């Protein structure tokens, strides 16, 4: 551990022991010991769903102590896993179909996270929860890819006018266009960036020369190499303060899958992108929570980053608490500023988030128009009515808490 002893309730200990594809003998014994005490099984199941590790809980409880769980809970978990596995297979098939259509149009699509992460890192598409299909596209091909997705019966999750879309494409903080199918079951995100340039200044064109081929469901797809994947997972998890255990599990499983990782490349890329703190934040959590094995020199480097250690301790303390989403959304930008290592980067983020927050507070949305139906000649009043509505919802903390919105401009949009 990182020097701060963090004690978890037994249900969380079980979850941590099960949050891996392979449970060793020591952890299997610990699971069997833990289930001898009174366990709140409903809490355990609900927490596994919330943290995206229900498939691993099912797999490892079934293997280590199948009779320990009450029958009703065991039946519920088995049923949920079956539905989850079927949905993952359907999403994987849809991803392959869309990638094929893009390829036929001469558009290279790079799937990341989702089915490819599940298959390549967990070695089983049913063992990782996912709901979106994320596809990275060269920015110059985004509009063509968008037209193709729309032709397949999808619609934009948040409809944008041509002007709004042009602004989004130019924004340094925006990174994707999101779509949903006609049944609201399949979500597709076309990305031209990973986490917003202000947080992760990666020129995605650099990735295309380092891609690998991977067999997914009998089809060959492009795939991030493990070094790029590790950095992407750490940045993504850090951006969201690792509030879901699955994001830590992704890192631990990738490290277990690739014991000969080219660490010099990882460190070099992280330093060049000024994301070393985010890398060490993720590595610290993977080591502390899930026992991920790190080379000696990497352990020394990440332990030397005091800020990463502090972030890890805070994340572990808050990870399994009930979240106040209003307060969490309003304070998220302050956390992301801490992730940046240089003063200049932190100042730029403060500026981006200040402008974004002001826009979120004063720019009306559909909910405002529903609440206050104004004639066309009075629509200018919405910029005054929206803050009043938000003040009723959130009180003075709307303005006086340390707060902000998502880097993409959509996190605070009640």
Backbone torsions as a table, in degrees:
resi	resn	phi	psi	omega
1	UNK	NA	177.6	-173.6
2	UNK	-93.2	15.8	179.3
3	UNK	100.0	-19.7	177.3
4	UNK	-104.2	112.8	-178.3
5	UNK	-74.5	119.3	179.7
6	UNK	-114.4	119.1	-176.8
7	UNK	-101.8	127.7	-179.9
8	UNK	-106.5	150.4	175.1
9	UNK	-65.0	158.4	-173.8
10	UNK	-55.2	-38.3	-179.1
11	UNK	-61.6	-38.2	178.9
12	UNK	-71.8	-37.4	175.6
13	UNK	-60.1	-42.6	176.8
14	UNK	-60.5	-44.6	-179.0
15	UNK	-61.5	-42.4	-180.0
16	UNK	-66.3	-38.2	177.5
17	UNK	-66.7	-31.7	-176.9
18	UNK	-89.6	-10.7	-173.7
19	UNK	-81.5	62.4	-178.8
20	UNK	-166.1	157.0	179.9
21	UNK	-78.7	-27.3	-179.7
22	UNK	-126.4	118.4	178.2
23	UNK	-98.0	119.5	-179.9
24	UNK	-76.2	174.7	-175.2
25	UNK	-61.5	-39.3	-177.7
26	UNK	-65.4	-42.5	180.0
27	UNK	-72.7	-34.8	176.6
28	UNK	-61.0	-41.9	177.5
29	UNK	-64.6	-40.0	179.7
30	UNK	-63.1	-40.2	177.8
31	UNK	-61.4	-46.3	-178.9
32	UNK	-64.1	-34.7	177.3
33	UNK	-68.7	-42.9	-176.5
34	UNK	-64.6	-38.7	-176.1
35	UNK	-74.8	-5.5	175.3
36	UNK	-73.5	-26.2	178.5
37	UNK	-83.3	163.6	176.0
38	UNK	-60.5	125.9	-177.4
39	UNK	-120.2	136.2	173.7
40	UNK	-83.9	89.1	-173.1
41	UNK	-65.6	-34.7	179.1
42	UNK	-64.9	-42.0	176.7
43	UNK	-61.8	-42.0	-179.9
44	UNK	-61.3	-46.0	180.0
45	UNK	-64.8	-46.5	-179.2
46	UNK	-62.4	-38.2	179.0
47	UNK	-68.1	-37.2	178.1
48	UNK	-64.6	-37.2	176.3
49	UNK	-65.5	-46.3	-176.7
50	UNK	-62.1	-31.1	-176.6
51	UNK	-101.4	7.9	173.8
52	UNK	70.4	19.4	-178.1
53	UNK	-117.4	17.8	177.6
54	UNK	-55.1	-42.5	-179.9
55	UNK	-60.3	-38.6	179.3
56	UNK	-71.9	-36.7	175.6
57	UNK	-60.5	-46.5	179.3
58	UNK	-60.7	-48.5	-178.0
59	UNK	-58.9	-46.7	-171.8
60	UNK	-84.3	-31.0	171.7
61	UNK	-66.5	-39.4	178.6
62	UNK	-62.6	-32.5	-177.8
63	UNK	-84.3	-32.5	-172.7
64	UNK	-98.6	-37.6	-175.7
65	UNK	-152.4	65.6	-174.1
66	UNK	-61.5	-23.4	-176.7
67	UNK	-93.1	-4.0	-174.0
68	UNK	-74.5	-33.4	-175.6
69	UNK	-80.3	139.5	174.8
70	UNK	-55.4	145.2	-173.2
71	UNK	-57.4	-41.0	-178.6
72	UNK	-63.2	-39.7	178.7
73	UNK	-71.1	-39.5	178.3
74	UNK	-62.8	-41.6	178.6
75	UNK	-64.5	-41.4	179.1
76	UNK	-62.9	-44.3	-179.2
77	UNK	-64.9	-41.8	179.0
78	UNK	-63.1	-42.5	-179.3
79	UNK	-65.3	-44.5	-180.0
80	UNK	-62.9	-40.3	179.2
81	UNK	-64.6	-40.6	179.3
82	UNK	-61.1	-46.6	178.1
83	UNK	-61.7	-42.8	-179.8
84	UNK	-61.1	-46.3	-178.4
85	UNK	-63.4	-41.4	178.8
86	UNK	-63.7	-42.0	179.6
87	UNK	-65.3	-41.2	179.3
88	UNK	-60.8	-39.0	178.4
89	UNK	-66.2	-40.9	178.0
90	UNK	-64.2	-42.5	178.6
91	UNK	-64.9	-38.9	178.4
92	UNK	-63.0	-43.8	178.2
93	UNK	-62.1	-40.6	179.7
94	UNK	-67.1	-39.8	177.1
95	UNK	-58.7	-47.1	-179.3
96	UNK	-62.8	-38.3	178.8
97	UNK	-63.3	-46.2	-178.7
98	UNK	-67.1	-39.5	177.6
99	UNK	-62.6	-38.0	177.3
100	UNK	-64.1	-42.1	178.9
101	UNK	-65.0	-41.5	177.2
102	UNK	-62.2	-44.2	179.1
103	UNK	-61.5	-40.4	178.8
104	UNK	-61.4	-27.0	178.7
105	UNK	-92.3	7.5	179.6
106	UNK	76.8	22.0	-179.3
107	UNK	-110.3	118.8	177.3
108	UNK	-78.6	128.1	178.2
109	UNK	-119.3	131.1	179.7
110	UNK	-109.1	105.1	176.8
111	UNK	-75.3	136.5	174.3
112	UNK	-142.3	159.8	-168.3
113	UNK	59.2	-158.6	174.9
114	UNK	49.9	-138.1	-174.6
115	UNK	-59.1	-38.8	-177.7
116	UNK	-67.4	-41.6	176.4
117	UNK	-62.3	-44.4	-179.4
118	UNK	-60.7	-46.2	-175.7
119	UNK	-73.7	-38.8	-173.9
120	UNK	-83.7	-34.0	-176.3
121	UNK	-99.4	-41.9	-179.7
122	UNK	-91.3	-11.6	178.0
123	UNK	64.2	15.6	179.5
124	UNK	-160.5	117.9	-174.4
125	UNK	-65.3	-15.5	-179.3
126	UNK	-87.4	-7.4	-173.1
127	UNK	-94.8	-0.2	179.5
128	UNK	-127.6	127.7	177.8
129	UNK	-76.9	137.7	172.6
130	UNK	-156.0	153.7	-178.6
131	UNK	-127.8	-27.1	-179.7
132	UNK	-103.4	155.2	170.8
133	UNK	-107.6	109.6	-177.1
134	UNK	-99.9	125.1	-178.8
135	UNK	-129.6	123.2	177.8
136	UNK	-88.3	128.7	-177.8
137	UNK	-126.6	143.4	171.9
138	UNK	-58.0	134.9	-172.2
139	UNK	-55.8	-33.3	-178.3
140	UNK	-68.8	-15.0	-179.8
141	UNK	-104.0	2.9	-174.3
142	UNK	-60.6	-45.0	-176.7
143	UNK	-65.8	-39.4	175.8
144	UNK	-63.8	-42.5	179.1
145	UNK	-64.7	-39.2	177.6
146	UNK	-59.8	-46.7	-180.0
147	UNK	-60.4	-38.6	179.3
148	UNK	-65.5	-44.7	179.9
149	UNK	-61.0	-44.2	179.0
150	UNK	-62.8	-34.3	180.0
151	UNK	-67.9	-15.3	-179.4
152	UNK	-94.7	15.1	176.1
153	UNK	91.4	5.8	176.1
154	UNK	-84.7	161.8	172.4
155	UNK	-134.0	158.3	178.3
156	UNK	-69.2	134.5	-178.2
157	UNK	-61.2	-41.4	173.5
158	UNK	-121.1	102.8	-177.2
159	UNK	-57.9	135.9	179.1
160	UNK	-123.4	140.7	171.3
161	UNK	-71.7	167.3	179.2
162	UNK	-58.5	-39.4	179.5
163	UNK	-66.7	-43.2	179.2
164	UNK	-64.2	-39.7	179.1
165	UNK	-66.0	-38.9	178.4
166	UNK	-62.9	-41.4	177.7
167	UNK	-63.4	-43.1	179.8
168	UNK	-62.3	-41.3	-179.0
169	UNK	-66.5	-27.6	179.5
170	UNK	-86.4	-17.9	-174.6
171	UNK	-66.6	139.1	176.5
172	UNK	-74.4	-19.4	-177.3
173	UNK	-91.7	-27.6	-178.8
174	UNK	-75.3	153.1	-176.6
175	UNK	-144.1	-7.0	-174.3
176	UNK	-158.7	165.5	167.1
177	UNK	-119.6	134.1	-174.6
178	UNK	-110.4	142.3	-177.7
179	UNK	-134.0	158.1	176.0
180	UNK	-139.3	147.6	-178.0
181	UNK	-78.0	174.9	-173.7
182	UNK	-63.8	-21.3	179.9
183	UNK	-97.5	4.3	-177.8
184	UNK	59.0	33.2	-177.4
185	UNK	-110.2	-33.8	-176.4
186	UNK	-114.4	125.2	178.3
187	UNK	-109.6	132.0	179.0
188	UNK	-122.6	132.4	175.7
189	UNK	-120.1	121.7	174.1
190	UNK	-93.3	115.2	-175.7
191	UNK	-104.0	144.6	164.2
192	UNK	-117.5	-2.4	175.5
193	UNK	-145.2	168.8	-175.9
194	UNK	-95.8	-50.5	-175.4
195	UNK	-142.0	19.6	-176.5
196	UNK	88.3	131.4	-173.8
197	UNK	-60.7	-34.9	-177.9
198	UNK	-62.3	-29.6	-179.2
199	UNK	-99.5	-34.4	-174.0
200	UNK	-139.2	86.4	-173.1
201	UNK	-76.9	55.3	-179.8
202	UNK	-89.2	127.8	169.6
203	UNK	-82.0	104.3	-172.5
204	UNK	-61.7	-19.1	177.4
205	UNK	-61.2	-26.5	178.9
206	UNK	-67.0	-24.7	-178.4
207	UNK	-70.5	-34.8	-169.7
208	UNK	-61.2	-28.6	178.8
209	UNK	-80.7	-7.0	-177.0
210	UNK	-115.7	13.1	-175.9
211	UNK	-75.8	156.1	176.4
212	UNK	-118.4	165.4	174.8
213	UNK	-95.9	142.6	-179.5
214	UNK	-141.0	139.1	178.6
215	UNK	-87.4	117.1	178.9
216	UNK	-122.7	110.5	178.8
217	UNK	58.4	34.1	178.7
218	UNK	86.7	-1.5	178.4
219	UNK	-113.3	144.4	179.1
220	UNK	-88.5	122.3	-179.5
221	UNK	-125.4	155.9	173.7
222	UNK	-71.4	150.7	-172.2
223	UNK	-153.3	141.5	174.5
224	UNK	-65.2	140.4	172.2
225	UNK	-68.1	161.1	-174.3
226	UNK	-61.9	-32.2	179.7
227	UNK	-67.1	-46.4	177.2
228	UNK	-67.1	-37.7	179.3
229	UNK	-62.3	-42.9	-179.8
230	UNK	-60.1	-47.2	-178.9
231	UNK	-64.9	-40.8	178.6
232	UNK	-62.1	-43.1	-179.8
233	UNK	-64.2	-39.7	179.9
234	UNK	-67.8	-41.5	178.8
235	UNK	-65.4	-44.7	-179.8
236	UNK	-61.7	-46.5	179.9
237	UNK	-64.8	-42.4	-179.9
238	UNK	-63.5	-39.3	178.9
239	UNK	-55.6	-37.0	-179.1
240	UNK	-101.7	17.7	178.5
241	UNK	55.5	28.2	177.5
242	UNK	46.3	46.6	-178.2
243	UNK	-79.1	-4.8	175.4
244	UNK	-120.0	131.0	-178.1
245	UNK	-60.1	-31.2	-177.9
246	UNK	-57.7	-31.8	-178.7
247	UNK	-71.2	-31.2	173.8
248	UNK	-72.7	-40.6	-179.9
249	UNK	-61.2	-38.9	178.0
250	UNK	-55.6	-44.9	-177.8
251	UNK	-66.6	-46.8	-179.4
252	UNK	-62.0	-40.8	-180.0
253	UNK	-69.0	-37.9	177.9
254	UNK	-64.1	-41.4	178.7
255	UNK	-64.0	-39.2	178.3
256	UNK	-67.8	-34.4	-178.4
257	UNK	-73.8	-26.9	-175.7
258	UNK	-127.9	74.1	-178.6
259	UNK	-67.3	-17.9	-179.6
260	UNK	-104.4	35.8	-179.8
261	UNK	-55.8	142.8	177.7
262	UNK	-81.9	84.9	-173.1
263	UNK	-65.3	-31.1	178.1
264	UNK	-61.0	-39.6	178.4
265	UNK	-66.3	-42.0	-179.8
266	UNK	-59.8	-49.6	-178.0
267	UNK	-64.3	-41.9	-179.9
268	UNK	-61.9	-46.6	179.5
269	UNK	-63.7	-41.2	-179.5
270	UNK	-64.3	-41.9	179.5
271	UNK	-66.6	-41.5	-179.5
272	UNK	-63.6	-36.6	-178.9
273	UNK	-90.6	0.4	-180.0
274	UNK	57.4	44.0	179.4
275	UNK	-123.5	23.2	-179.0
276	UNK	-60.7	-38.4	-179.0
277	UNK	-63.5	-41.0	178.0
278	UNK	-65.2	-39.5	176.3
279	UNK	-60.3	-50.5	-177.0
280	UNK	-69.0	-30.8	174.4
281	UNK	-58.6	-50.4	-179.8
282	UNK	-65.5	-42.0	-179.7
283	UNK	-65.6	-38.9	178.7
284	UNK	-61.6	-45.9	179.5
285	UNK	-63.8	-42.6	-179.5
286	UNK	-62.5	-37.8	179.0
287	UNK	-73.8	-44.6	-175.2
288	UNK	-71.9	-44.3	-174.6
289	UNK	-85.3	-37.5	-171.4
290	UNK	-121.0	7.0	175.1
291	UNK	67.6	28.9	179.5
292	UNK	-59.9	137.9	-177.6
293	UNK	-88.4	123.3	180.0
294	UNK	-119.8	145.0	174.9
295	UNK	-58.4	153.1	-175.2
296	UNK	-56.0	-43.6	-176.6
297	UNK	-68.9	-30.8	177.7
298	UNK	-73.5	-38.4	176.1
299	UNK	-59.4	-42.9	-179.6
300	UNK	-64.7	-41.6	-177.5
301	UNK	-66.8	-46.0	-176.0
302	UNK	-75.3	-27.0	175.4
303	UNK	-70.8	-24.1	-178.7
304	UNK	-77.4	-14.4	179.1
305	UNK	-88.2	96.5	-176.0
306	UNK	-61.4	-36.7	-179.5
307	UNK	-65.1	-41.1	178.7
308	UNK	-64.8	-38.0	178.1
309	UNK	-64.7	-42.6	179.7
310	UNK	-64.3	-42.9	178.2
311	UNK	-61.3	-41.7	-179.8
312	UNK	-63.3	-43.9	179.1
313	UNK	-61.5	-45.9	178.9
314	UNK	-61.3	-42.2	-179.2
315	UNK	-62.8	-41.2	-179.9
316	UNK	-66.6	-36.3	-179.5
317	UNK	-67.6	-37.9	-173.1
318	UNK	-97.5	-12.5	-170.3
319	UNK	-56.6	-40.2	-174.1
320	UNK	-105.6	14.4	174.3
321	UNK	-83.7	156.5	172.2
322	UNK	-68.4	130.5	-172.5
323	UNK	-91.1	133.1	167.7
324	UNK	-87.9	96.8	-171.1
325	UNK	-64.7	-30.8	177.8
326	UNK	-63.9	-51.4	-179.9
327	UNK	-65.1	-39.0	-179.3
328	UNK	-63.1	-42.3	178.9
329	UNK	-66.1	-42.2	-177.2
330	UNK	-68.2	-21.4	-177.7
331	UNK	-107.1	0.4	-171.3
332	UNK	-64.1	-35.4	-176.9
333	UNK	-65.0	-34.1	179.4
334	UNK	-61.8	-40.1	177.2
335	UNK	-62.7	-43.2	-176.4
336	UNK	-68.7	-29.3	175.6
337	UNK	-64.9	-40.6	179.6
338	UNK	-61.9	-28.4	-178.5
339	UNK	-66.1	-26.7	-178.0
340	UNK	-80.1	142.2	-171.3
341	UNK	-91.5	-25.2	-175.7
342	UNK	-105.5	145.7	-179.4
343	UNK	-58.5	-42.0	-179.4
344	UNK	-60.9	-41.5	178.4
345	UNK	-65.0	-39.4	-179.7
346	UNK	-66.8	-39.0	178.9
347	UNK	-65.8	-39.9	178.2
348	UNK	-63.5	-41.0	178.3
349	UNK	-64.4	-41.1	177.7
350	UNK	-58.0	-42.1	-179.8
351	UNK	-65.7	-47.4	178.9
352	UNK	-57.3	-47.2	-174.3
353	UNK	-73.1	-31.5	176.2
354	UNK	-63.4	-47.8	178.3
355	UNK	-62.7	-41.1	-178.5
356	UNK	-65.7	-39.6	-179.3
357	UNK	-67.4	-42.1	178.1
358	UNK	-61.4	-42.4	178.6
359	UNK	-63.6	-41.1	-178.5
360	UNK	-64.3	-35.2	-177.9
361	UNK	-74.5	-36.7	-170.8
362	UNK	-106.7	-20.2	-177.1
363	UNK	-81.7	120.7	-177.4
364	UNK	-69.5	151.2	174.4
365	UNK	-124.8	-170.9	-176.2
366	UNK	-63.0	-34.8	180.0
367	UNK	-63.4	-39.7	177.0
368	UNK	-63.2	-41.5	-178.7
369	UNK	-67.8	-30.3	175.8
370	UNK	-71.4	-42.4	-177.6
371	UNK	-69.2	-38.3	-176.0
372	UNK	-126.0	95.3	179.8
373	UNK	-81.6	101.8	-177.1
374	UNK	-107.1	145.9	173.3
375	UNK	-66.0	160.4	-173.7
376	UNK	-55.0	-38.3	-174.4
377	UNK	-75.1	-7.6	178.6
378	UNK	-111.9	9.4	-175.7
379	UNK	-62.1	-22.1	178.4
380	UNK	-61.7	-19.9	-178.9
381	UNK	-70.8	-16.6	-179.3
382	UNK	-58.9	-33.1	-178.0
383	UNK	-67.0	-18.1	175.1
384	UNK	-95.3	-34.4	-178.0
385	UNK	-72.8	-35.2	-178.4
386	UNK	-61.3	-49.8	177.7
387	UNK	-58.7	-34.0	178.2
388	UNK	-64.3	-43.9	179.4
389	UNK	-63.4	-42.0	-178.9
390	UNK	-68.8	-34.9	177.0
391	UNK	-62.7	-37.5	177.2
392	UNK	-64.9	-34.9	-178.6
393	UNK	-76.7	-43.4	-169.4
394	UNK	-114.9	-11.6	-179.3
395	UNK	72.8	-160.2	-175.2
396	UNK	-64.8	-23.2	-177.3
397	UNK	-65.9	-12.9	174.5
398	UNK	-56.2	-35.6	-176.1
399	UNK	-111.8	-24.8	-170.6
400	UNK	-107.8	-4.6	169.7
401	UNK	-80.7	156.5	168.4
402	UNK	-71.6	112.4	-174.0
403	UNK	-153.6	172.5	178.8
404	UNK	-179.5	-176.8	-176.8
405	UNK	-111.2	178.5	178.1
406	UNK	-61.5	149.1	176.7
407	UNK	-59.7	-27.6	-178.3
408	UNK	-83.5	-5.4	176.6
409	UNK	87.3	12.5	-176.8
410	UNK	-126.6	-0.2	-174.6
411	UNK	-71.4	-34.6	-180.0
412	UNK	-114.5	94.6	-176.3
413	UNK	-148.5	55.5	-175.4
414	UNK	-72.3	NA	NA
